[in-house]
Amino acid sequence: MSGRKETVLDLAKFVDKGVQVKLTGGRQVTGTLKGYDQLLNLVLDEAVEFEREQDDPLKLSGKTRQLGLIVCRGTAVMLVSPTDGTDEIANPFQSDGA
């Protein structure tokens, strides 16, 4: 075994493809992954931020903000997922009457 640490995530397969990134603090952005490093710093192009409701920060407001080329600091990255092949579904644990 070499002395080099390998990351758990293999982000190489997502380079030049669309990804969704959730960050600490509740921010959520999508864009094209252009690069990354071993600390999980991500470079996204054509990035779009999804704004949240002011009353309920857990809900998306439907508004977006164009960011362009951005760097997401690795310490703030909570989740990276591909945008292709994923769909948002209703919460099966939330009852309609609540």
N, C-alpha and C positions, 0 to 999 in steps of 0.2 A: 504494500500500500504506500502510495506516495505521501509526502508531507503536505501536499497541497489540499486545501479544503475544497470540496465540491458543494455547490449550492443545491438545495433541495429542489428548487424550481429550475427547469430547463427552458429558459425564455427564448433561446435561439430559434425555436420553431414558430415564435410569434413575431419575429422581426419583420417589418414591412407589412404587418397585418393589423387589423383593428383590435384594440383591447379596451376593456373597461377597468378602471382603477378606482378603488375605494381607499380614501385616506383617513387618518385619524382626524377627529374634529367633525366628521360627517360629510366632508366633501367627496364628490363623485365626478370623475372625468372620463371621457372616452377620447380616443385618438389612435393614430398609427404609431406603433412602437418602432422607434428608429434606433435605439441603443439602450444598453444597460451595463451595469458593472457588478462586481461581486458583493457590493453593499446594497444592492437592489435600487440604486438610483436609476430612474427611468427617464429617457428622453422621448417625449411624445410630440408628434407633428399633427397639425390640424386638430388640436385639442379643443374639446367643448366641455364646459362645466355645467352640470345640472344643478340649478339653484333650489334651495329648500324653502319651505314655508316658514315665515317668521314666527307664527304662533306655535307650530309643531315642527321642530328641526328634524324629526324622523321622516317627514313626508316631503316628497318632491313636489315643487310648485308647478312644474311643467315649463317653466322658463329656462332658457339656456343662455350661456355667455360664451362667445367665441374667444378662445385664448391664443390660438396659433401654436407656435413652437414653445414647449415648456419642459422643465426638468422637475420631476417629482422626487423629492428627497427620500432615500430608502428607509429612513427611520419613521417616516410618516405613512408608508405604504402598508395597508392592511390586507388588500386582496387584489389580485390581477387575474382577469378572466378574458377569454376571447369574446369578441362581439358576435362573430359568426357562429351560428349553431346554438345560440342561447335565446330563450324567450322568457319574459316575465309572466308569472302566473299569479292568480289570486292566492292569498294566504289561506290554506286549508284549515288552520287552527283558529281563525277569527270568525266568530258567528255574525251573521247579518243583523241579528236583533240587538247586538251590544252597542 
